[in-house]
Amino acid sequence: MESSIRMQVKIGETDEPRPPSNPDVAMGKKWRAPSERIRTASEIPLEVDLTDEDAVPIYKRISDKVLHLRRFGMTYTDIAERLGINPWMAKKAVRWGNIQQE
């Protein structure tokens, strides 16, 4: 009984090692394995919340409160005292709130 061994060889492949394509290897210098691709920071998926609560200006955060108190007829000075800010900040908050409502 004869047994036969079949090998599949892709076209262009041989059992002999290929000659080095790198001139340094051909000249007898030590061969090293090709390194893996370096994974840089730009390739790593990352999500960041850019709306940091501390980064939002105070007048934007208090604009709704200031507008509410202005509708009751309070002066900027009274609003500033009540919220612990200066009158200039109260006026700026009203301007910001009016722009956002338009």
C-alpha positions as CSV (number, residue, x, y, z in Angstrom):
1,M,0.0,0.0,0.0
2,E,1.4,3.3,-1.1
3,S,0.8,6.5,0.9
4,S,1.2,9.8,-0.8
5,I,1.7,13.1,0.8
6,R,0.2,16.1,-0.8
7,M,1.5,19.6,-0.2
8,Q,-0.2,22.7,-1.3
9,V,2.3,25.4,-2.3
10,K,1.2,28.8,-3.4
11,I,2.5,30.0,-6.7
12,G,5.8,31.7,-6.3
13,E,6.6,30.0,-3.0
14,T,9.5,27.6,-2.6
15,D,10.9,25.7,0.3
16,E,14.2,27.6,0.1
17,P,14.6,30.8,2.1
18,R,14.3,34.0,0.1
19,P,17.5,36.1,-0.3
20,P,17.5,39.1,2.0
21,S,16.2,42.3,0.3
22,N,17.8,44.5,2.8
23,P,21.4,45.4,1.8
24,D,22.6,45.3,5.4
25,V,21.5,41.7,5.8
26,A,23.1,40.8,2.4
27,M,26.4,42.2,3.6
28,G,26.4,40.0,6.7
29,K,25.1,42.3,9.3
30,K,22.8,40.9,12.0
31,W,19.2,40.5,10.8
32,R,16.3,41.7,12.9
33,A,12.6,40.9,12.7
34,P,10.4,43.6,11.2
35,S,8.9,45.6,14.0
36,E,5.2,46.0,14.5
37,R,3.6,49.3,13.6
38,I,3.8,51.8,16.4
39,R,0.4,52.8,17.8
40,T,0.4,56.5,18.3
41,A,-2.0,58.6,20.4
42,S,-3.8,59.8,17.4
43,E,-5.0,56.2,16.6
44,I,-6.4,55.6,20.1
45,P,-10.2,56.4,20.2
46,L,-10.9,58.9,23.0
47,E,-13.9,60.8,24.2
48,V,-13.6,64.0,26.3
49,D,-16.4,66.1,27.8
50,L,-15.4,69.6,26.7
51,T,-18.2,71.3,28.7
52,D,-16.4,71.6,32.0
53,E,-18.7,73.3,34.5
54,D,-15.9,75.4,36.0
55,A,-14.9,76.7,32.5
56,V,-18.3,78.2,31.8
57,P,-18.3,81.9,32.7
58,I,-20.3,82.9,35.8
59,Y,-22.6,85.3,33.9
60,K,-23.7,82.5,31.6
61,R,-24.4,80.2,34.6
62,I,-26.5,82.8,36.4
63,S,-28.3,84.5,33.4
64,D,-31.5,82.5,34.0
65,K,-31.7,83.5,37.7
66,V,-30.9,87.2,36.9
67,L,-33.5,87.3,34.2
68,H,-36.1,85.8,36.5
69,L,-35.4,88.3,39.2
70,R,-35.4,91.2,36.7
71,R,-38.9,90.2,35.7
72,F,-40.0,90.8,39.3
73,G,-38.8,94.3,39.0
74,M,-35.6,94.0,41.1
75,T,-32.7,96.4,40.4
76,Y,-29.3,95.2,39.3
77,T,-27.9,96.2,42.7
78,D,-30.5,94.2,44.6
79,I,-29.9,91.2,42.3
80,A,-26.2,91.5,42.8
81,E,-26.5,91.5,46.5
82,R,-28.9,88.6,46.5
83,L,-26.7,86.4,44.3
84,G,-23.4,87.5,45.7
85,I,-22.0,89.1,42.5
86,N,-21.3,92.7,41.5
87,P,-23.9,94.8,39.5
88,W,-21.8,94.7,36.4
89,M,-22.0,90.9,36.3
90,A,-25.8,91.1,36.8
91,K,-26.0,93.4,33.7
92,K,-23.8,91.2,31.6
93,A,-25.9,88.1,32.6
94,V,-29.1,89.9,31.5
95,R,-27.5,90.8,28.1
96,W,-26.3,87.2,27.7
97,G,-29.7,85.9,28.6
98,N,-31.6,88.2,26.2
99,I,-29.2,87.2,23.3
100,Q,-29.9,83.5,24.0
101,Q,-33.6,84.0,24.0
102,E,-33.7,85.7,20.6
